[in-house]
Amino acid sequence: MDTLDDNKGSISPFRVYDLNEASNLLGVNRKTVYQLQEKGDLPKKLVGRGYKFLGEDLLRFMGSASFNEQNNK
């Protein structure tokens, strides 16, 4: 999945992203982001009435996803 590597440089580890932004940056649909957070693969933070994703968590997830893809080849 080239999308993970392509977007890695555009994510700020100090920024907070909403669901739509996270799904766009990861190159997956919103349902997949929900599934990742439910499985505990992608941490979320409750901010106000909605959940947000920390940039550092997105980067960490993308690094582990890239690592896993390379090992599965």
Secondary structure as UniProt FT lines:
FT   HELIX           2..7
FT   HELIX           8..10
FT   TURN            13..14
FT   STRAND          16..17
FT   HELIX           19..26
FT   HELIX           30..39
FT   STRAND          45..47
FT   TURN            48..49
FT   STRAND          50..54
FT   HELIX           55..71
//
